[in-house]
Amino acid sequence: MEQTDKLNNHVYDDDSIVTLEDLEHIRLRPGMYIGRLGDGTEPNDGMYVLMKEVIDNSIDEFAMGYGKQINMEIEDK
């Protein structure tokens, strides 16, 4: 079934749908998964969101008995 955007005259049909393979969707739009990409100057930048996830997951695994120690080292700010 074909639909036309009346404002821009664009046709939206089956050929308009793009299927992405494996993790390609994450590489193309990481902001959808980690929020603001940023440059590390703000506390809500994606790099801090990812770091928090890694730390949270490490604590969860430790709490479930999968490890005896958590080591973390942060360099360069």
N, CA, C and O atoms as a Maestro MAE file, in Angstrom:
{
 s_m_m2io_version
 :::
 2.0.0
}

f_m_ct {
 s_m_title
 :::
 protein
 m_atom[308] {
  # First column is atom index #
  i_m_mmod_type
  r_m_x_coord
  r_m_y_coord
  r_m_z_coord
  i_m_residue_number
  s_m_chain_name
  s_m_pdb_residue_name
  s_m_pdb_atom_name
  i_m_atomic_number
  :::
  1 25 0.849 -1.179 0.000 1 A "MET " " N  " 7
  2 3 0.000 0.000 0.000 1 A "MET " " CA " 6
  3 2 0.892 1.239 0.000 1 A "MET " " C  " 6
  4 15 1.824 1.338 0.798 1 A "MET " " O  " 8
  5 25 0.620 2.133 -0.849 2 A "GLU " " N  " 7
  6 3 1.454 3.322 -1.034 2 A "GLU " " CA " 6
  7 2 0.782 4.539 -0.428 2 A "GLU " " C  " 6
  8 15 -0.420 4.740 -0.597 2 A "GLU " " O  " 8
  9 25 1.554 5.347 0.274 3 A "GLN " " N  " 7
  10 3 1.044 6.594 0.829 3 A "GLN " " CA " 6
  11 2 1.925 7.726 0.353 3 A "GLN " " C  " 6
  12 15 3.132 7.552 0.183 3 A "GLN " " O  " 8
  13 25 1.327 8.887 0.136 4 A "THR " " N  " 7
  14 3 2.079 10.047 -0.320 4 A "THR " " CA " 6
  15 2 2.025 11.124 0.752 4 A "THR " " C  " 6
  16 15 0.959 11.437 1.281 4 A "THR " " O  " 8
  17 25 3.180 11.685 1.064 5 A "ASP " " N  " 7
  18 3 3.288 12.814 1.980 5 A "ASP " " CA " 6
  19 2 2.808 14.041 1.215 5 A "ASP " " C  " 6
  20 15 3.454 14.466 0.257 5 A "ASP " " O  " 8
  21 25 1.688 14.611 1.626 6 A "LYS " " N  " 7
  22 3 1.089 15.717 0.878 6 A "LYS " " CA " 6
  23 2 1.917 16.993 0.920 6 A "LYS " " C  " 6
  24 15 1.834 17.815 0.007 6 A "LYS " " O  " 8
  25 25 2.712 17.167 1.969 7 A "LEU " " N  " 7
  26 3 3.521 18.381 2.066 7 A "LEU " " CA " 6
  27 2 4.723 18.340 1.133 7 A "LEU " " C  " 6
  28 15 5.048 19.340 0.492 7 A "LEU " " O  " 8
  29 25 5.383 17.195 1.056 8 A "ASN " " N  " 7
  30 3 6.631 17.107 0.289 8 A "ASN " " CA " 6
  31 2 6.533 16.230 -0.952 8 A "ASN " " C  " 6
  32 15 7.507 16.090 -1.691 8 A "ASN " " O  " 8
  33 25 5.358 15.637 -1.187 9 A "ASN " " N  " 7
  34 3 5.162 14.760 -2.336 9 A "ASN " " CA " 6
  35 2 6.078 13.543 -2.321 9 A "ASN " " C  " 6
  36 15 6.387 12.998 -3.380 9 A "ASN " " O  " 8
  37 25 6.517 13.107 -1.152 10 A "HIS " " N  " 7
  38 3 7.331 11.902 -1.034 10 A "HIS " " CA " 6
  39 2 6.420 10.683 -0.994 10 A "HIS " " C  " 6
  40 15 5.357 10.707 -0.373 10 A "HIS " " O  " 8
  41 25 6.843 9.636 -1.655 11 A "VAL " " N  " 7
  42 3 6.084 8.389 -1.643 11 A "VAL " " CA " 6
  43 2 6.675 7.468 -0.581 11 A "VAL " " C  " 6
  44 15 7.882 7.228 -0.549 11 A "VAL " " O  " 8
  45 25 5.800 6.956 0.287 12 A "TYR " " N  " 7
  46 3 6.226 6.011 1.315 12 A "TYR " " CA " 6
  47 2 5.603 4.662 0.985 12 A "TYR " " C  " 6
  48 15 4.387 4.492 1.071 12 A "TYR " " O  " 8
  49 25 6.450 3.697 0.604 13 A "ASP " " N  " 7
  50 3 5.975 2.360 0.265 13 A "ASP " " CA " 6
  51 2 6.966 1.328 0.785 13 A "ASP " " C  " 6
  52 15 7.870 1.674 1.545 13 A "ASP " " O  " 8
  53 25 6.812 0.066 0.388 14 A "ASP " " N  " 7
  54 3 7.688 -1.008 0.872 14 A "ASP " " CA " 6
  55 2 9.157 -0.747 0.559 14 A "ASP " " C  " 6
  56 15 10.032 -1.154 1.324 14 A "ASP " " O  " 8
  57 25 9.438 -0.080 -0.546 15 A "ASP " " N  " 7
  58 3 10.827 0.206 -0.929 15 A "ASP " " CA " 6
  59 2 11.475 1.250 -0.021 15 A "ASP " " C  " 6
  60 15 12.697 1.399 -0.029 15 A "ASP " " O  " 8
  61 25 10.673 1.973 0.759 16 A "SER " " N  " 7
  62 3 11.201 2.993 1.665 16 A "SER " " CA " 6
  63 2 11.761 2.397 2.957 16 A "SER " " C  " 6
  64 15 12.480 3.076 3.690 16 A "SER " " O  " 8
  65 25 11.442 1.146 3.238 17 A "ILE " " N  " 7
  66 3 11.860 0.508 4.487 17 A "ILE " " CA " 6
  67 2 13.262 -0.060 4.319 17 A "ILE " " C  " 6
  68 15 13.529 -0.808 3.378 17 A "ILE " " O  " 8
  69 25 14.160 0.299 5.241 18 A "VAL " " N  " 7
  70 3 15.540 -0.181 5.213 18 A "VAL " " CA " 6
  71 2 15.744 -1.128 6.396 18 A "VAL " " C  " 6
  72 15 15.456 -0.772 7.538 18 A "VAL " " O  " 8
  73 25 16.236 -2.322 6.121 19 A "THR " " N  " 7
  74 3 16.535 -3.295 7.167 19 A "THR " " CA " 6
  75 2 18.035 -3.282 7.422 19 A "THR " " C  " 6
  76 15 18.829 -3.446 6.496 19 A "THR " " O  " 8
  77 25 18.419 -3.087 8.676 20 A "LEU " " N  " 7
  78 3 19.829 -3.043 9.037 20 A "LEU " " CA " 6
  79 2 20.252 -4.394 9.601 20 A "LEU " " C  " 6
  80 15 19.478 -5.055 10.293 20 A "LEU " " O  " 8
  81 25 21.458 -4.792 9.310 21 A "GLU " " N  " 7
  82 3 21.990 -6.083 9.732 21 A "GLU " " CA " 6
  83 2 22.672 -5.986 11.096 21 A "GLU " " C  " 6
  84 15 23.251 -4.959 11.452 21 A "GLU " " O  " 8
  85 25 22.586 -7.080 11.847 22 A "ASP " " N  " 7
  86 3 23.289 -7.260 13.115 22 A "ASP " " CA " 6
  87 2 23.257 -6.010 13.990 22 A "ASP " " C  " 6
  88 15 22.185 -5.569 14.404 22 A "ASP " " O  " 8
  89 25 24.425 -5.439 14.270 23 A "LEU " " N  " 7
  90 3 24.535 -4.279 15.156 23 A "LEU " " CA " 6
  91 2 24.691 -2.963 14.390 23 A "LEU " " C  " 6
  92 15 25.048 -1.937 14.970 23 A "LEU " " O  " 8
  93 25 24.424 -3.004 13.104 24 A "GLU " " N  " 7
  94 3 24.586 -1.811 12.272 24 A "GLU " " CA " 6
  95 2 23.718 -0.655 12.768 24 A "GLU " " C  " 6
  96 15 24.128 0.502 12.678 24 A "GLU " " O  " 8
  97 25 22.536 -0.945 13.286 25 A "HIS " " N  " 7
  98 3 21.643 0.101 13.786 25 A "HIS " " CA " 6
  99 2 22.270 0.854 14.951 25 A "HIS " " C  " 6
  100 15 22.036 2.052 15.110 25 A "HIS " " O  " 8
  101 25 23.062 0.169 15.766 26 A "ILE " " N  " 7
  102 3 23.724 0.832 16.891 26 A "ILE " " CA " 6
  103 2 24.863 1.713 16.392 26 A "ILE " " C  " 6
  104 15 25.048 2.827 16.882 26 A "ILE " " O  " 8
  105 25 25.623 1.223 15.423 27 A "ARG " " N  " 7
  106 3 26.725 2.019 14.871 27 A "ARG " " CA " 6
  107 2 26.219 3.267 14.165 27 A "ARG " " C  " 6
  108 15 26.865 4.313 14.221 27 A "ARG " " O  " 8
  109 25 25.066 3.172 13.497 28 A "LEU " " N  " 7
  110 3 24.540 4.313 12.753 28 A "LEU " " CA " 6
  111 2 23.886 5.358 13.648 28 A "LEU " " C  " 6
  112 15 23.959 6.553 13.360 28 A "LEU " " O  " 8
  113 25 23.241 4.914 14.744 29 A "ARG " " N  " 7
  114 3 22.541 5.845 15.617 29 A "ARG " " CA " 6
  115 2 22.793 5.520 17.090 29 A "ARG " " C  " 6
  116 15 21.865 5.137 17.801 29 A "ARG " " O  " 8
  117 25 24.023 5.666 17.554 30 A "PRO " " N  " 7
  118 3 24.319 5.314 18.950 30 A "PRO " " CA " 6
  119 2 23.559 6.166 19.958 30 A "PRO " " C  " 6
  120 15 23.286 5.710 21.068 30 A "PRO " " O  " 8
  121 25 23.216 7.386 19.589 31 A "GLY " " N  " 7
  122 3 22.493 8.266 20.492 31 A "GLY " " CA " 6
  123 2 21.145 7.710 20.919 31 A "GLY " " C  " 6
  124 15 20.639 8.065 21.983 31 A "GLY " " O  " 8
  125 25 20.556 6.840 20.100 32 A "MET " " N  " 7
  126 3 19.281 6.222 20.460 32 A "MET " " CA " 6
  127 2 19.452 5.285 21.647 32 A "MET " " C  " 6
  128 15 18.497 5.035 22.382 32 A "MET " " O  " 8
  129 25 20.649 4.770 21.839 33 A "TYR " " N  " 7
  130 3 20.880 3.760 22.861 33 A "TYR " " CA " 6
  131 2 21.597 4.307 24.087 33 A "TYR " " C  " 6
  132 15 21.414 3.792 25.190 33 A "TYR " " O  " 8
  133 25 22.405 5.335 23.910 34 A "ILE " " N  " 7
  134 3 23.170 5.848 25.054 34 A "ILE " " CA " 6
  135 2 22.879 7.313 25.344 34 A "ILE " " C  " 6
  136 15 23.498 7.899 26.233 34 A "ILE " " O  " 8
  137 25 21.955 7.910 24.616 35 A "GLY " " N  " 7
  138 3 21.624 9.306 24.850 35 A "GLY " " CA " 6
  139 2 22.604 10.237 24.166 35 A "GLY " " C  " 6
  140 15 23.127 9.922 23.097 35 A "GLY " " O  " 8
  141 25 22.845 11.350 24.762 36 A "ARG " " N  " 7
  142 3 23.705 12.385 24.201 36 A "ARG " " CA " 6
  143 2 25.115 11.839 23.983 36 A "ARG " " C  " 6
  144 15 25.710 11.271 24.899 36 A "ARG " " O  " 8
  145 25 25.646 12.007 22.780 37 A "LEU " " N  " 7
  146 3 26.996 11.519 22.502 37 A "LEU " " CA " 6
  147 2 28.020 12.388 23.209 37 A "LEU " " C  " 6
  148 15 28.820 11.877 23.992 37 A "LEU " " O  " 8
  149 25 28.013 13.666 22.957 38 A "GLY " " N  " 7
  150 3 28.878 14.606 23.656 38 A "GLY " " CA " 6
  151 2 30.361 14.332 23.536 38 A "GLY " " C  " 6
  152 15 30.789 13.419 22.831 38 A "GLY " " O  " 8
  153 25 31.138 15.142 24.239 39 A "ASP " " N  " 7
  154 3 32.599 15.037 24.199 39 A "ASP " " CA " 6
  155 2 33.188 14.733 25.568 39 A "ASP " " C  " 6
  156 15 34.400 14.834 25.759 39 A "ASP " " O  " 8
  157 25 32.340 14.361 26.520 40 A "GLY " " N  " 7
  158 3 32.821 14.018 27.857 40 A "GLY " " CA " 6
  159 2 32.828 15.172 28.829 40 A "GLY " " C  " 6
  160 15 33.269 15.016 29.968 40 A "GLY " " O  " 8
  161 25 32.346 16.332 28.405 41 A "THR " " N  " 7
  162 3 32.364 17.496 29.300 41 A "THR " " CA " 6
  163 2 31.117 17.581 30.178 41 A "THR " " C  " 6
  164 15 31.106 18.326 31.158 41 A "THR " " O  " 8
  165 25 30.073 16.832 29.843 42 A "GLU " " N  " 7
  166 3 28.831 16.860 30.604 42 A "GLU " " CA " 6
  167 2 28.591 15.496 31.252 42 A "GLU " " C  " 6
  168 15 28.929 14.468 30.666 42 A "GLU " " O  " 8
  169 25 28.012 15.476 32.455 43 A "PRO " " N  " 7
  170 3 27.787 14.203 33.135 43 A "PRO " " CA " 6
  171 2 26.792 13.279 32.436 43 A "PRO " " C  " 6
  172 15 26.759 12.083 32.725 43 A "PRO " " O  " 8
  173 25 25.976 13.816 31.515 44 A "ASN " " N  " 7
  174 3 25.017 12.964 30.812 44 A "ASN " " CA " 6
  175 2 25.499 12.574 29.411 44 A "ASN " " C  " 6
  176 15 24.706 12.107 28.593 44 A "ASN " " O  " 8
  177 25 26.788 12.761 29.133 45 A "ASP " " N  " 7
  178 3 27.350 12.328 27.851 45 A "ASP " " CA " 6
  179 2 27.334 10.805 27.776 45 A "ASP " " C  " 6
  180 15 27.448 10.124 28.795 45 A "ASP " " O  " 8
  181 25 27.194 10.289 26.584 46 A "GLY " " N  " 7
  182 3 27.078 8.854 26.367 46 A "GLY " " CA " 6
  183 2 28.195 8.035 26.966 46 A "GLY " " C  " 6
  184 15 27.969 6.916 27.426 46 A "GLY " " O  " 8
  185 25 29.406 8.580 26.969 47 A "MET " " N  " 7
  186 3 30.527 7.806 27.509 47 A "MET " " CA " 6
  187 2 30.333 7.507 28.992 47 A "MET " " C  " 6
  188 15 30.749 6.450 29.468 47 A "MET " " O  " 8
  189 25 29.712 8.417 29.721 48 A "TYR " " N  " 7
  190 3 29.462 8.188 31.134 48 A "TYR " " CA " 6
  191 2 28.297 7.229 31.340 48 A "TYR " " C  " 6
  192 15 28.289 6.449 32.292 48 A "TYR " " O  " 8
  193 25 27.318 7.288 30.448 49 A "VAL " " N  " 7
  194 3 26.202 6.342 30.499 49 A "VAL " " CA " 6
  195 2 26.741 4.926 30.300 49 A "VAL " " C  " 6
  196 15 26.361 4.004 31.022 49 A "VAL " " O  " 8
  197 25 27.626 4.758 29.319 50 A "LEU " " N  " 7
  198 3 28.217 3.438 29.069 50 A "LEU " " CA " 6
  199 2 29.067 2.981 30.246 50 A "LEU " " C  " 6
  200 15 29.005 1.816 30.641 50 A "LEU " " O  " 8
  201 25 29.853 3.883 30.805 51 A "MET " " N  " 7
  202 3 30.703 3.529 31.944 51 A "MET " " CA " 6
  203 2 29.838 3.109 33.135 51 A "MET " " C  " 6
  204 15 30.154 2.135 33.818 51 A "MET " " O  " 8
  205 25 28.759 3.835 33.381 52 A "LYS " " N  " 7
  206 3 27.855 3.480 34.474 52 A "LYS " " CA " 6
  207 2 27.249 2.099 34.244 52 A "LYS " " C  " 6
  208 15 27.120 1.322 35.189 52 A "LYS " " O  " 8
  209 25 26.880 1.784 33.020 53 A "GLU " " N  " 7
  210 3 26.320 0.464 32.709 53 A "GLU " " CA " 6
  211 2 27.327 -0.653 32.994 53 A "GLU " " C  " 6
  212 15 26.978 -1.688 33.563 53 A "GLU " " O  " 8
  213 25 28.573 -0.428 32.593 54 A "VAL " " N  " 7
  214 3 29.614 -1.435 32.835 54 A "VAL " " CA " 6
  215 2 29.813 -1.638 34.336 54 A "VAL " " C  " 6
  216 15 29.924 -2.772 34.803 54 A "VAL " " O  " 8
  217 25 29.858 -0.546 35.086 55 A "ILE " " N  " 7
  218 3 30.039 -0.644 36.541 55 A "ILE " " CA " 6
  219 2 28.830 -1.331 37.182 55 A "ILE " " C  " 6
  220 15 28.993 -2.220 38.018 55 A "ILE " " O  " 8
  221 25 27.616 -0.919 36.791 56 A "ASP " " N  " 7
  222 3 26.408 -1.537 37.346 56 A "ASP " " CA " 6
  223 2 26.359 -3.034 37.056 56 A "ASP " " C  " 6
  224 15 26.029 -3.833 37.932 56 A "ASP " " O  " 8
  225 25 26.688 -3.404 35.825 57 A "ASN " " N  " 7
  226 3 26.673 -4.823 35.463 57 A "ASN " " CA " 6
  227 2 27.733 -5.605 36.237 57 A "ASN " " C  " 6
  228 15 27.503 -6.748 36.632 57 A "ASN " " O  " 8
  229 25 28.891 -4.985 36.452 58 A "SER " " N  " 7
  230 3 29.950 -5.640 37.231 58 A "SER " " CA " 6
  231 2 29.497 -5.887 38.668 58 A "SER " " C  " 6
  232 15 29.743 -6.955 39.230 58 A "SER " " O  " 8
  233 25 28.846 -4.910 39.247 59 A "ILE " " N  " 7
  234 3 28.349 -5.045 40.624 59 A "ILE " " CA " 6
  235 2 27.276 -6.130 40.692 59 A "ILE " " C  " 6
  236 15 27.257 -6.931 41.627 59 A "ILE " " O  " 8
  237 25 26.382 -6.155 39.701 60 A "ASP " " N  " 7
  238 3 25.341 -7.194 39.671 60 A "ASP " " CA " 6
  239 2 25.959 -8.589 39.597 60 A "ASP " " C  " 6
  240 15 25.553 -9.494 40.326 60 A "ASP " " O  " 8
  241 25 26.942 -8.756 38.712 61 A "GLU " " N  " 7
  242 3 27.606 -10.057 38.572 61 A "GLU " " CA " 6
  243 2 28.315 -10.442 39.871 61 A "GLU " " C  " 6
  244 15 28.252 -11.595 40.297 61 A "GLU " " O  " 8
  245 25 28.984 -9.484 40.494 62 A "PHE " " N  " 7
  246 3 29.683 -9.731 41.762 62 A "PHE " " CA " 6
  247 2 28.686 -10.152 42.844 62 A "PHE " " C  " 6
  248 15 28.928 -11.100 43.592 62 A "PHE " " O  " 8
  249 25 27.564 -9.433 42.914 63 A "ALA " " N  " 7
  250 3 26.554 -9.721 43.931 63 A "ALA " " CA " 6
  251 2 25.951 -11.115 43.753 63 A "ALA " " C  " 6
  252 15 25.506 -11.728 44.724 63 A "ALA " " O  " 8
  253 25 25.937 -11.614 42.524 64 A "MET " " N  " 7
  254 3 25.400 -12.950 42.257 64 A "MET " " CA " 6
  255 2 26.450 -14.043 42.457 64 A "MET " " C  " 6
  256 15 26.175 -15.223 42.238 64 A "MET " " O  " 8
  257 25 27.663 -13.642 42.876 65 A "GLY " " N  " 7
  258 3 28.694 -14.621 43.190 65 A "GLY " " CA " 6
  259 2 29.641 -14.945 42.057 65 A "GLY " " C  " 6
  260 15 30.410 -15.901 42.163 65 A "GLY " " O  " 8
  261 25 29.613 -14.187 40.981 66 A "TYR " " N  " 7
  262 3 30.507 -14.435 39.843 66 A "TYR " " CA " 6
  263 2 31.758 -13.564 39.938 66 A "TYR " " C  " 6
  264 15 31.989 -12.720 39.073 66 A "TYR " " O  " 8
  265 25 32.539 -13.755 40.948 67 A "GLY " " N  " 7
  266 3 33.771 -13.009 41.115 67 A "GLY " " CA " 6
  267 2 34.044 -12.726 42.571 67 A "GLY " " C  " 6
  268 15 33.145 -12.772 43.411 67 A "GLY " " O  " 8
  269 25 35.301 -12.430 42.858 68 A "LYS " " N  " 7
  270 3 35.702 -12.156 44.234 68 A "LYS " " CA " 6
  271 2 36.132 -10.713 44.418 68 A "LYS " " C  " 6
  272 15 36.259 -10.234 45.545 68 A "LYS " " O  " 8
  273 25 36.358 -10.017 43.306 69 A "GLN " " N  " 7
  274 3 36.880 -8.656 43.403 69 A "GLN " " CA " 6
  275 2 36.533 -7.908 42.108 69 A "GLN " " C  " 6
  276 15 36.513 -8.495 41.026 69 A "GLN " " O  " 8
  277 25 36.265 -6.620 42.237 70 A "ILE " " N  " 7
  278 3 36.048 -5.756 41.072 70 A "ILE " " CA " 6
  279 2 37.184 -4.749 41.046 70 A "ILE " " C  " 6
  280 15 37.361 -3.991 41.999 70 A "ILE " " O  " 8
  281 25 37.951 -4.731 39.971 71 A "ASN " " N  " 7
  282 3 39.034 -3.751 39.807 71 A "ASN " " CA " 6
  283 2 38.612 -2.760 38.732 71 A "ASN " " C  " 6
  284 15 38.113 -3.140 37.673 71 A "ASN " " O  " 8
  285 25 38.822 -1.491 39.026 72 A "MET " " N  " 7
  286 3 38.477 -0.453 38.061 72 A "MET " " CA " 6
  287 2 39.573 0.607 38.071 72 A "MET " " C  " 6
  288 15 40.005 1.073 39.126 72 A "MET " " O  " 8
  289 25 40.004 0.968 36.885 73 A "GLU " " N  " 7
  290 3 41.046 1.990 36.770 73 A "GLU " " CA " 6
  291 2 40.598 2.977 35.689 73 A "GLU " " C  " 6
  292 15 40.263 2.583 34.572 73 A "GLU " " O  " 8
  293 25 40.598 4.253 36.036 74 A "ILE " " N  " 7
  294 3 40.209 5.298 35.092 74 A "ILE " " CA " 6
  295 2 41.421 6.199 34.875 74 A "ILE " " C  " 6
  296 15 41.998 6.727 35.826 74 A "ILE " " O  " 8
  297 25 41.789 6.361 33.630 75 A "GLU " " N  " 7
  298 3 42.932 7.205 33.283 75 A "GLU " " CA " 6
  299 2 42.472 8.387 32.438 75 A "GLU " " C  " 6
  300 15 41.410 8.332 31.818 75 A "GLU " " O  " 8
  301 25 43.251 9.433 32.411 76 A "ASP " " N  " 7
  302 3 43.008 10.593 31.561 76 A "ASP " " CA " 6
  303 2 41.631 11.206 31.836 76 A "ASP " " C  " 6
  304 15 40.713 11.087 31.024 76 A "ASP " " O  " 8
  305 25 41.508 11.846 32.963 77 A "LYS " " N  " 7
  306 3 40.313 12.531 33.427 77 A "LYS " " CA " 6
  307 2 39.311 11.518 33.921 77 A "LYS " " C  " 6
  308 15 38.223 11.890 34.360 77 A "LYS " " O  " 8
  :::
 }
 m_bond[307] {
  # First column is bond index #
  i_m_from
  i_m_to
  i_m_order
  :::
  1 1 2 1
  2 2 3 1
  3 3 4 2
  4 3 5 1
  5 5 6 1
  6 6 7 1
  7 7 8 2
  8 7 9 1
  9 9 10 1
  10 10 11 1
  11 11 12 2
  12 11 13 1
  13 13 14 1
  14 14 15 1
  15 15 16 2
  16 15 17 1
  17 17 18 1
  18 18 19 1
  19 19 20 2
  20 19 21 1
  21 21 22 1
  22 22 23 1
  23 23 24 2
  24 23 25 1
  25 25 26 1
  26 26 27 1
  27 27 28 2
  28 27 29 1
  29 29 30 1
  30 30 31 1
  31 31 32 2
  32 31 33 1
  33 33 34 1
  34 34 35 1
  35 35 36 2
  36 35 37 1
  37 37 38 1
  38 38 39 1
  39 39 40 2
  40 39 41 1
  41 41 42 1
  42 42 43 1
  43 43 44 2
  44 43 45 1
  45 45 46 1
  46 46 47 1
  47 47 48 2
  48 47 49 1
  49 49 50 1
  50 50 51 1
  51 51 52 2
  52 51 53 1
  53 53 54 1
  54 54 55 1
  55 55 56 2
  56 55 57 1
  57 57 58 1
  58 58 59 1
  59 59 60 2
  60 59 61 1
  61 61 62 1
  62 62 63 1
  63 63 64 2
  64 63 65 1
  65 65 66 1
  66 66 67 1
  67 67 68 2
  68 67 69 1
  69 69 70 1
  70 70 71 1
  71 71 72 2
  72 71 73 1
  73 73 74 1
  74 74 75 1
  75 75 76 2
  76 75 77 1
  77 77 78 1
  78 78 79 1
  79 79 80 2
  80 79 81 1
  81 81 82 1
  82 82 83 1
  83 83 84 2
  84 83 85 1
  85 85 86 1
  86 86 87 1
  87 87 88 2
  88 87 89 1
  89 89 90 1
  90 90 91 1
  91 91 92 2
  92 91 93 1
  93 93 94 1
  94 94 95 1
  95 95 96 2
  96 95 97 1
  97 97 98 1
  98 98 99 1
  99 99 100 2
  100 99 101 1
  101 101 102 1
  102 102 103 1
  103 103 104 2
  104 103 105 1
  105 105 106 1
  106 106 107 1
  107 107 108 2
  108 107 109 1
  109 109 110 1
  110 110 111 1
  111 111 112 2
  112 111 113 1
  113 113 114 1
  114 114 115 1
  115 115 116 2
  116 115 117 1
  117 117 118 1
  118 118 119 1
  119 119 120 2
  120 119 121 1
  121 121 122 1
  122 122 123 1
  123 123 124 2
  124 123 125 1
  125 125 126 1
  126 126 127 1
  127 127 128 2
  128 127 129 1
  129 129 130 1
  130 130 131 1
  131 131 132 2
  132 131 133 1
  133 133 134 1
  134 134 135 1
  135 135 136 2
  136 135 137 1
  137 137 138 1
  138 138 139 1
  139 139 140 2
  140 139 141 1
  141 141 142 1
  142 142 143 1
  143 143 144 2
  144 143 145 1
  145 145 146 1
  146 146 147 1
  147 147 148 2
  148 147 149 1
  149 149 150 1
  150 150 151 1
  151 151 152 2
  152 151 153 1
  153 153 154 1
  154 154 155 1
  155 155 156 2
  156 155 157 1
  157 157 158 1
  158 158 159 1
  159 159 160 2
  160 159 161 1
  161 161 162 1
  162 162 163 1
  163 163 164 2
  164 163 165 1
  165 165 166 1
  166 166 167 1
  167 167 168 2
  168 167 169 1
  169 169 170 1
  170 170 171 1
  171 171 172 2
  172 171 173 1
  173 173 174 1
  174 174 175 1
  175 175 176 2
  176 175 177 1
  177 177 178 1
  178 178 179 1
  179 179 180 2
  180 179 181 1
  181 181 182 1
  182 182 183 1
  183 183 184 2
  184 183 185 1
  185 185 186 1
  186 186 187 1
  187 187 188 2
  188 187 189 1
  189 189 190 1
  190 190 191 1
  191 191 192 2
  192 191 193 1
  193 193 194 1
  194 194 195 1
  195 195 196 2
  196 195 197 1
  197 197 198 1
  198 198 199 1
  199 199 200 2
  200 199 201 1
  201 201 202 1
  202 202 203 1
  203 203 204 2
  204 203 205 1
  205 205 206 1
  206 206 207 1
  207 207 208 2
  208 207 209 1
  209 209 210 1
  210 210 211 1
  211 211 212 2
  212 211 213 1
  213 213 214 1
  214 214 215 1
  215 215 216 2
  216 215 217 1
  217 217 218 1
  218 218 219 1
  219 219 220 2
  220 219 221 1
  221 221 222 1
  222 222 223 1
  223 223 224 2
  224 223 225 1
  225 225 226 1
  226 226 227 1
  227 227 228 2
  228 227 229 1
  229 229 230 1
  230 230 231 1
  231 231 232 2
  232 231 233 1
  233 233 234 1
  234 234 235 1
  235 235 236 2
  236 235 237 1
  237 237 238 1
  238 238 239 1
  239 239 240 2
  240 239 241 1
  241 241 242 1
  242 242 243 1
  243 243 244 2
  244 243 245 1
  245 245 246 1
  246 246 247 1
  247 247 248 2
  248 247 249 1
  249 249 250 1
  250 250 251 1
  251 251 252 2
  252 251 253 1
  253 253 254 1
  254 254 255 1
  255 255 256 2
  256 255 257 1
  257 257 258 1
  258 258 259 1
  259 259 260 2
  260 259 261 1
  261 261 262 1
  262 262 263 1
  263 263 264 2
  264 263 265 1
  265 265 266 1
  266 266 267 1
  267 267 268 2
  268 267 269 1
  269 269 270 1
  270 270 271 1
  271 271 272 2
  272 271 273 1
  273 273 274 1
  274 274 275 1
  275 275 276 2
  276 275 277 1
  277 277 278 1
  278 278 279 1
  279 279 280 2
  280 279 281 1
  281 281 282 1
  282 282 283 1
  283 283 284 2
  284 283 285 1
  285 285 286 1
  286 286 287 1
  287 287 288 2
  288 287 289 1
  289 289 290 1
  290 290 291 1
  291 291 292 2
  292 291 293 1
  293 293 294 1
  294 294 295 1
  295 295 296 2
  296 295 297 1
  297 297 298 1
  298 298 299 1
  299 299 300 2
  300 299 301 1
  301 301 302 1
  302 302 303 1
  303 303 304 2
  304 303 305 1
  305 305 306 1
  306 306 307 1
  307 307 308 2
  :::
 }
}
